[in-house]
Amino acid sequence: MSGSGHVVDTPRIAYFSMEIALRDDLPTYAGGLGVLAGDTVRAAADLGLPMVAVTLLHRAGYFFQTLNSEGGQTEAPAQWNPADSLDELPTRATVTVEGRPVVVRAWRNVTTGTTGQEVPVLLLDTDLPENAPWDRTLTHYLYGGDAHYRLCQEVVLGMGGVRILRALGHTGIARFHMNEGHAALLTLELITERMRSEGRTAPDMTDIHAVRPYCVFTTHTAVPAGHDRYPMDLVARVLGPRGEFDMKDVFCCEGELNMTFLALNLSSYVNGVAKKHGEVSNHLFAHYVIDSITNGVHAATWASPPFAALFDTHIPGWREDSFSLRYALGIPRKEVWNAHQQAKSALMRQVNQLTNVGFSTEQLTLGFARRMTPYKRPDLLFWDLPRLAAIGRAAGGLQVVFAGKAHPADRDGKEIIRRIFGAAEALKNTVRVVFLPNYDMELGRLLTAGVDVWLNTPQPPLEASGTSGMKAAVNGVPSLSILDGWWIEGCIDGVTGWAIGSNGRNHTMGEAPDHAADADHLYTRLENDVAPLFTDGQQHFTDIMRHTIALNASFFNTQRMLQQYVLKAYF
């Protein structure tokens, strides 16, 4: 709902994302991409950037996750009523899908920054009585349905989003920022606008050159499945005949409409989301110039109440200036440890309430919460159960908290959850392992603040960035992580955490993973470095916690990230 601050009436930046995590009670996101988008909007409000964001409403949410005693995942719609939380705008726009008019409306959420500046977020919705029954469902399911459904959704997001903005009077937008390729059809709408303004019905290369300066594209994945691709016969059926499709070098790649290539071809600035990801993307898309802006998190959102209070006492103004968290080195060790123990106790209460496993605040606790999919290797920790059990015994106890959803169609991801449940049963006498269902922002805040060490074990170089470890860093929780994504930049070994895989910086696309070697190194670091430091007393461990905040939380935040977008992409 609208606040009392000032909403920007003339936004200069339109930020498009298929998912945006706005609030705990709005299930409008699936995972990291949406949470990053929400943190971006929050940082834009803090900085007073003239931004408006556009996404889809997702009436059925992503899904409500249920896990049985063996780790079998089932899904149900995450039901919610937008009228309870959002303002419905009277403005309407219409897009054409398969020759049919589809009416689009927008609901508005307003995000308020630290100084009262507000950034509106428009959530597009086709569930209107004037639409055909199937068309009414187009904004129901996030990442649901088949290619036909997804392409129709992307028409609503990209083309419908531009039309809603124009209908609301936003004619002075200088940059359209595509957060991933889902919104790339907005480029076609901009081309159509230019043709109409010049009284033409067929596009030419002058339109391409005219539209390109308005577009910014951020690519988030090195995994092929993360790039939407549609056969041209489906595209022709959904969009109808368009002159742009005759420009094969711009709109068609190997007989397909590849949304990533469309965004690449029509953008004046393109970036990956970490330095390593920028390098990988330049190899994947060799004919393009791809810069990098490393992701961040919104520090004020992810600081747990004990650490927020600690920062308020010792670093006043940290919410307005995230870089000032570098002064965390001056916070007394005992106060850092006490804040951590408060956050840990909150997590332990939640774990024990949900699982009745009997977690203790005294034992070393690892956290892993990501989307459950093979390349993130959530089960690498269980490569050698006897060795892990021995490490747990030597440490005087070891606890591990998992969370994360597998996409409903990802059989391998679902099998990983079952394997984690099986490992938990096999280890129950030596290592306590729990898997908490329905990973969301609220649970994420508990986890990233309440564990002692954040674990991340992706298959390099497939981790584009990763932001969960950044959220942990805001709470002084160091990472034990594969050298990939942001951790290549954030890891000072033994100072901000610990690296797994000494050659991680040199991995290339297509290289076969060495799971056994990575698991062996994970166990070695856990056994020789992490566990002894934790059990030997607070002093050295709290030094690492303070460095984690001062060196990582002060840099890997969305305030710094957006300032780089302003300098490089927006203005």
C-alpha positions in Angstrom: 0.0 0.0 0.0 1.1 3.6 -0.5 3.1 5.3 2.2 3.3 8.9 3.2 6.6 9.6 1.3 7.0 10.8 -2.3 6.5 8.5 -5.2 8.6 9.4 -8.3 6.1 10.6 -10.9 8.6 10.7 -13.7 10.8 7.6 -13.5 13.8 7.5 -15.7 14.6 3.8 -15.2 12.2 1.0 -15.8 13.4 -2.2 -14.2 11.8 -5.4 -15.6 12.0 -8.7 -13.8 9.9 -11.9 -14.1 10.0 -12.2 -10.3 10.5 -9.6 -7.5 10.6 -10.5 -3.7 8.9 -7.5 -2.2 7.6 -8.6 1.2 7.3 -11.8 3.3 3.5 -12.0 2.6 3.7 -11.8 -1.2 4.8 -15.1 -2.8 5.8 -13.3 -6.0 9.2 -14.9 -6.3 11.0 -18.3 -6.6 14.5 -17.7 -5.4 17.7 -15.7 -5.9 16.7 -13.8 -9.0 13.6 -12.4 -7.3 15.3 -11.7 -4.1 18.0 -9.8 -5.9 15.3 -7.8 -7.8 13.6 -6.9 -4.5 16.9 -5.9 -2.9 17.5 -3.7 -6.0 14.2 -2.0 -5.6 14.8 -1.4 -1.9 18.3 0.1 -2.6 16.9 2.3 -5.4 14.4 3.7 -2.9 17.2 4.3 -0.4 19.3 6.1 -3.0 16.3 8.1 -4.4 16.8 6.7 -7.9 13.9 7.6 -10.3 12.9 4.0 -10.9 9.7 2.1 -11.6 9.8 -1.7 -11.5 7.6 -4.1 -13.6 6.9 -7.8 -12.9 4.0 -10.3 -13.0 1.5 -10.8 -10.2 1.7 -14.6 -9.9 -1.6 -15.3 -8.2 -0.7 -18.9 -7.5 2.8 -17.8 -6.2 5.7 -20.1 -6.9 4.5 -23.0 -4.9 3.9 -24.2 -1.4 6.4 -27.0 -0.6 5.4 -30.1 1.4 8.0 -32.8 2.2 7.2 -36.3 3.5 9.2 -38.4 5.9 11.5 -39.6 3.0 12.0 -36.2 1.5 9.5 -36.5 -1.3 8.4 -33.1 -2.5 4.9 -32.2 -3.5 3.6 -28.8 -4.6 0.5 -26.7 -4.1 -0.4 -23.2 -5.1 0.6 -20.5 -2.7 -2.7 -18.8 -2.4 -3.0 -15.1 -1.6 -5.3 -12.2 -2.4 -3.7 -9.2 -4.1 -6.5 -6.9 -2.9 -5.3 -7.5 0.7 -1.8 -6.1 0.0 -1.7 -4.1 -3.2 -3.4 -1.1 -4.8 -5.3 -1.9 -8.0 -4.7 0.8 -10.7 -7.6 1.6 -13.0 -5.3 1.9 -16.0 -5.5 -0.9 -18.6 -3.4 -2.0 -21.6 -3.9 -4.6 -24.3 -1.5 -7.0 -25.9 -2.2 -9.4 -28.7 -1.6 -13.1 -28.1 -2.3 -15.6 -31.0 -4.4 -12.9 -32.6 -6.5 -12.4 -29.5 -6.6 -9.2 -27.4 -5.5 -9.8 -23.9 -6.3 -7.0 -21.4 -3.6 -6.3 -18.8 -4.1 -4.4 -15.5 -1.5 -3.4 -12.9 -1.4 -3.7 -9.1 1.0 -1.4 -7.3 3.2 -1.9 -4.4 5.3 1.0 -3.1 8.8 0.4 -1.6 9.9 3.1 0.8 13.6 4.0 1.3 15.4 5.2 4.4 14.8 8.8 3.6 11.1 8.4 2.6 11.7 8.2 -1.1 9.4 5.6 -2.7 9.8 3.4 -5.8 6.6 1.9 -7.3 6.4 -1.7 -8.4 3.8 -2.7 -11.0 2.5 -6.3 -10.9 0.8 -7.1 -14.1 -2.4 -9.2 -14.1 -4.5 -10.7 -16.9 -7.1 -12.4 -14.6 -9.9 -10.1 -15.9 -13.5 -11.1 -17.0 -13.0 -9.6 -20.4 -10.2 -12.1 -21.2 -10.6 -15.7 -22.4 -10.4 -18.3 -19.6 -6.9 -19.5 -20.6 -5.6 -16.0 -21.0 -6.8 -15.2 -17.5 -4.2 -17.7 -16.1 -1.2 -16.2 -17.9 -0.1 -14.3 -14.8 -0.9 -17.1 -12.3 2.1 -19.4 -12.3 5.8 -18.4 -11.9 8.0 -20.7 -14.1 5.0 -23.0 -14.7 3.5 -24.4 -17.8 5.1 -25.3 -21.1 7.0 -23.2 -23.7 3.7 -21.9 -25.1 2.6 -20.7 -21.7 6.0 -19.2 -20.9 6.2 -17.3 -24.2 2.7 -15.9 -23.7 3.7 -14.8 -20.2 6.7 -13.0 -21.6 4.5 -11.1 -24.1 2.6 -9.8 -21.1 5.7 -8.9 -19.2 7.7 -7.3 -22.0 5.2 -5.8 -24.3 2.4 -5.4 -21.8 4.8 -3.8 -19.3 5.8 -1.1 -21.8 2.2 -0.4 -22.7 1.1 -0.2 -19.1 4.0 2.3 -18.4 2.9 4.4 -21.4 -0.7 4.3 -20.3 0.3 5.6 -16.9 2.0 8.5 -18.6 5.6 7.4 -18.2 6.9 8.6 -21.5 10.3 9.9 -20.4 12.0 6.6 -19.5 15.7 6.7 -20.4 16.6 3.1 -19.6 14.7 -0.2 -19.7 16.7 -2.6 -17.6 16.0 -6.3 -18.3 16.9 -8.4 -15.3 17.4 -11.6 -17.3 16.0 -12.4 -20.7 12.4 -13.0 -19.7 11.5 -9.3 -20.5 13.3 -9.1 -23.8 10.2 -8.7 -25.9 10.0 -5.2 -24.6 12.6 -4.4 -27.3 10.0 -5.3 -30.0 7.5 -2.9 -28.4 10.0 -0.1 -28.4 10.7 -0.8 -32.1 6.9 -0.7 -32.8 6.7 2.6 -31.0 9.4 4.1 -33.2 7.9 2.8 -36.4 4.5 4.2 -35.5 6.0 7.6 -34.6 7.5 7.7 -38.1 4.4 6.4 -39.9 6.1 3.1 -41.0 4.9 -0.5 -40.9 8.2 -2.3 -41.5 11.3 -2.1 -39.3 14.8 -1.4 -40.5 18.2 -1.2 -38.9 17.7 2.4 -38.0 15.1 1.2 -35.5 17.6 -1.2 -34.0 20.2 1.6 -33.6 17.6 3.9 -32.2 16.2 1.5 -29.6 19.5 0.0 -28.4 20.6 3.0 -26.3 17.5 2.7 -24.2 18.1 -0.9 -23.2 20.3 -2.5 -20.5 20.6 -6.3 -20.0 21.8 -8.3 -17.0 22.4 -12.0 -17.6 22.3 -14.1 -14.5 23.2 -17.7 -15.6 25.9 -19.7 -17.2 23.6 -22.8 -17.3 22.0 -23.4 -20.8 18.6 -24.2 -19.3 18.5 -20.7 -17.8 18.2 -19.1 -21.3 14.6 -19.1 -22.8 14.5 -20.4 -26.3 11.4 -20.8 -28.5 11.0 -22.4 -32.0 10.1 -19.9 -34.6 6.8 -21.6 -35.6 5.6 -21.1 -32.0 6.8 -17.5 -32.0 5.0 -16.8 -35.2 1.8 -18.3 -33.8 1.9 -16.3 -30.6 3.2 -13.0 -31.9 1.9 -13.0 -35.4 3.8 -11.9 -38.5 6.5 -9.3 -37.7 9.0 -7.7 -40.0 11.7 -8.0 -37.4 11.9 -11.7 -37.9 13.4 -11.2 -41.3 16.4 -9.6 -39.6 18.0 -13.0 -38.9 21.1 -11.7 -37.3 19.1 -9.8 -34.8 16.1 -11.9 -34.0 16.7 -15.5 -34.9 19.5 -17.8 -33.7 19.7 -21.3 -35.3 16.0 -21.3 -36.1 14.9 -20.2 -32.6 14.0 -17.0 -30.8 16.6 -17.0 -28.0 15.6 -14.4 -25.4 19.2 -13.9 -24.3 20.4 -13.2 -27.8 17.5 -10.9 -28.4 18.4 -8.9 -25.3 22.1 -9.0 -26.2 21.4 -7.7 -29.7 19.2 -4.8 -28.6 21.1 -3.5 -25.5 23.7 -0.8 -25.3 25.1 -2.2 -22.0 25.3 -5.8 -20.9 26.7 -7.2 -17.7 27.2 -10.5 -15.9 26.7 -10.6 -12.1 30.3 -11.3 -10.9 33.7 -10.8 -12.3 34.1 -14.5 -13.1 30.6 -14.7 -14.6 31.5 -11.8 -16.8 34.4 -13.8 -18.1 32.3 -16.9 -18.6 29.6 -14.9 -20.4 32.2 -13.4 -22.8 33.2 -16.9 -23.7 29.6 -18.1 -24.0 28.6 -15.1 -26.2 31.9 -14.3 -27.9 30.6 -11.7 -30.3 29.3 -9.4 -27.6 31.0 -7.1 -25.1 29.8 -8.1 -21.6 30.9 -6.2 -18.5 30.4 -7.3 -14.9 28.7 -5.7 -11.9 28.9 -8.1 -8.9 25.5 -8.6 -7.2 24.8 -7.5 -3.7 22.2 -7.7 -1.0 20.2 -5.0 0.8 22.0 -4.8 4.1 19.1 -3.4 6.2 16.8 -6.2 5.0 19.1 -9.0 5.8 20.6 -7.8 9.1 19.0 -9.8 11.9 17.5 -7.8 14.8 20.5 -8.4 17.1 23.0 -7.3 14.5 20.9 -4.3 13.4 20.8 -3.2 17.0 24.6 -3.7 17.2 25.2 -1.6 14.1 22.8 1.1 15.4 25.0 1.4 18.5 28.4 1.3 16.9 27.9 2.4 13.3 25.1 4.9 13.2 24.0 5.7 9.7 24.8 2.2 8.3 21.4 1.9 6.7 22.1 5.0 4.6 25.7 4.1 3.9 26.4 0.4 3.7 30.1 1.0 3.1 30.3 2.2 6.7 30.0 -1.4 7.8 33.8 -1.5 7.3 33.9 -0.1 10.9 32.7 -3.4 12.2 36.3 -4.2 13.1 36.0 -1.8 16.0 33.0 -3.6 17.6 34.0 -5.5 20.7 34.3 -9.2 20.1 32.0 -10.1 23.0 29.2 -7.9 21.6 29.6 -9.5 18.2 29.4 -13.0 19.8 26.4 -12.1 21.9 24.5 -10.8 18.9 25.3 -14.0 17.0 24.1 -16.1 19.9 20.8 -14.3 20.0 20.4 -14.9 16.2 21.4 -18.5 16.6 19.0 -19.1 19.5 16.1 -17.7 17.3 17.0 -20.2 14.6 17.4 -23.1 17.0 13.9 -22.4 18.4 12.4 -22.5 14.9 14.3 -25.7 14.0 13.3 -27.5 17.1 9.7 -26.4 16.9 9.4 -27.6 13.3 11.5 -30.9 13.6 11.8 -31.8 17.2 15.4 -32.9 16.5 16.9 -31.1 19.5 19.4 -28.7 18.0 21.8 -27.0 20.4 23.2 -23.5 20.4 26.5 -25.0 21.6 27.3 -27.1 18.6 28.9 -26.0 15.3 26.1 -25.4 12.9 26.3 -25.2 9.1 23.7 -23.8 6.8 22.9 -24.5 3.2 19.8 -23.0 1.5 19.6 -22.8 -2.3 17.4 -24.0 -5.1 17.7 -27.7 -5.1 19.3 -28.5 -8.5 22.2 -30.7 -9.5 24.8 -28.0 -10.5 24.5 -26.4 -7.0 25.5 -29.8 -5.5 23.5 -29.5 -2.2 24.5 -33.1 -1.3 28.2 -32.8 -1.8 28.6 -32.7 2.0 27.4 -36.3 2.2 29.9 -37.7 -0.3 31.6 -39.8 2.4 29.3 -40.3 5.4 31.8 -42.1 7.7 34.3 -39.3 7.3 31.6 -36.7 8.0 30.5 -38.6 11.1 34.1 -38.7 12.3 34.4 -35.0 11.9 31.2 -34.5 13.8 32.5 -36.6 16.7 35.8 -34.9 16.8 34.1 -31.5 16.9 31.9 -32.5 19.8 28.8 -32.4 17.6 27.9 -31.0 14.2 24.5 -29.7 13.0 23.4 -28.9 9.5 20.3 -27.0 8.4 19.1 -27.3 4.8 16.3 -25.5 2.9 15.3 -25.0 -0.7 12.8 -25.9 -3.3 13.3 -28.1 -6.4 11.4 -26.9 -9.5 8.3 -29.1 -9.9 9.7 -30.5 -13.2 13.2 -31.1 -11.9 13.3 -34.8 -11.1 17.1 -34.7 -10.3 16.5 -31.8 -7.8 13.8 -33.7 -6.1 16.0 -36.7 -5.8 18.7 -34.6 -4.2 16.2 -33.7 -1.4 15.5 -37.4 -0.9 19.2 -38.1 -0.7 19.6 -35.4 2.0 16.8 -37.0 4.0 18.5 -40.4 3.6 21.8 -39.0 4.8 20.2 -37.4 7.8 18.8 -40.8 8.8 22.1 -42.5 8.3 24.0 -39.8 10.4 21.4 -39.3 13.1 23.6 -40.7 15.9 26.6 -38.4 15.1 25.5 -35.5 12.9 22.1 -33.8 13.2 20.7 -32.8 9.8 17.4 -31.1 9.2 15.7 -30.0 6.0 13.2 -27.1 6.5 10.4 -26.8 4.0 9.2 -23.6 2.2 12.4 -21.7 2.0 11.3 -18.0 1.7 12.6 -14.6 2.8 11.5 -15.0 6.4 13.2 -18.4 6.8 16.2 -17.1 4.8 16.7 -14.3 7.4 16.7 -16.8 10.2 19.1 -19.2 8.5 21.6 -16.7 7.2 21.9 -15.1 10.6 21.6 -18.1 12.9 24.1 -20.7 11.5 27.8 -20.5 12.4 29.1 -21.1 8.9 27.5 -20.7 5.5 28.1 -23.7 3.1 28.0 -23.4 -0.7 29.2 -26.1 -3.0 28.3 -25.3 -6.7 29.9 -26.9 -9.6 32.3 -24.3 -11.0 32.1 -22.2 -13.1 28.3 -22.5 -13.2 27.6 -20.3 -10.1 26.9 -16.9 -11.8 27.1 -15.0 -8.5 25.2 -16.3 -5.5 23.9 -14.0 -2.9 23.0 -16.2 0.1 26.6 -16.0 1.4 26.4 -12.2 1.2 23.3 -12.2 3.4 25.2 -14.4 5.9 28.1 -11.9 5.8 25.8 -9.0 6.9 25.3 -11.1 10.1 29.0 -11.9 10.5 28.5 -15.5 9.3 31.6 -16.6 7.3 31.4 -18.8 4.3 32.9 -22.2 3.6 32.5 -22.2 -0.2 33.7 -23.4 -3.6 35.7 -20.7 -5.3 33.1 -19.6 -7.8 30.8 -16.6 -8.4 31.1 -13.8 -5.9 33.2 -15.9 -3.5 36.2 -15.5 -5.7 36.1 -11.8 -4.9 35.0 -12.1 -1.3 37.2 -14.9 0.0 40.3 -13.9 2.0 41.1 -17.4 3.2 41.1 -17.6 7.0 40.0 -14.0 7.3 36.4 -13.8 5.8 35.9 -17.6 5.6 37.4 -20.6 3.8 37.8 -21.7 0.2 37.0 -25.1 -1.1 38.9 -26.1 -4.3 42.2 -24.3 -4.8 41.8 -24.3 -8.6 38.3 -22.8 -8.6 39.4 -19.6 -10.2 40.6 -21.4 -13.3 37.6 -23.6 -14.2 36.2 -23.3 -17.7 32.8 -24.1 -19.2 32.5 -27.8 -20.2 35.2 -29.0 -17.8 34.2 -32.2 -16.1 33.6 -31.7 -12.4 35.7 -33.6 -9.8 33.1 -34.2 -7.1 35.4 -36.5 -5.1 38.2 -34.0 -5.0 35.9 -31.1 -4.0 34.3 -33.3 -1.3 37.7 -34.3 0.0 38.8 -30.7 0.3 35.5 -29.7 1.9 36.1 -32.3 4.6 39.7 -31.3 5.1 38.8 -27.6 5.6 36.0 -28.6 8.0 38.2 -30.9 9.9 41.4 -28.9 10.1 40.3 -25.2 10.0 36.6 -24.6 10.7 35.8 -27.0 13.5 38.9 -26.4 15.6 38.6 -22.6 15.3 35.0 -22.8 16.5 35.7 -25.2 19.4 38.8 -23.4 20.6 36.9 -20.4 21.8 35.3 -17.2 20.8 38.2 -14.9 20.1 39.6 -16.1 16.8 36.1 -17.0 15.4 34.7 -13.6 16.3 37.7 -12.0 14.5 36.6 -13.8 11.4 33.0 -12.6 12.0 34.1 -9.0 12.3 36.2 -9.2 9.1 33.3 -10.8 7.3 31.1 -7.8 8.0 33.9 -5.2 7.5 35.3 -6.6 4.2 32.3 -8.4 2.6 29.1 -6.9 3.9 30.4 -3.4 3.3 31.0 -4.1 -0.4 28.7 -6.9 -1.5 25.5 -4.9 -1.1 22.9 -3.5 -3.5 23.8 0.1 -2.6 27.3 -0.3 -4.1 25.8 -2.4 -6.9 23.3 0.2 -8.0 25.8 3.0 -7.8 27.8 1.0 -10.4 24.7 0.6 -12.5 24.2 4.4 -12.4 27.8 5.0 -13.4 28.0 2.3 -16.1 24.5 1.8 -17.4 21.8 4.2 -16.4 23.2 7.7 -16.8 
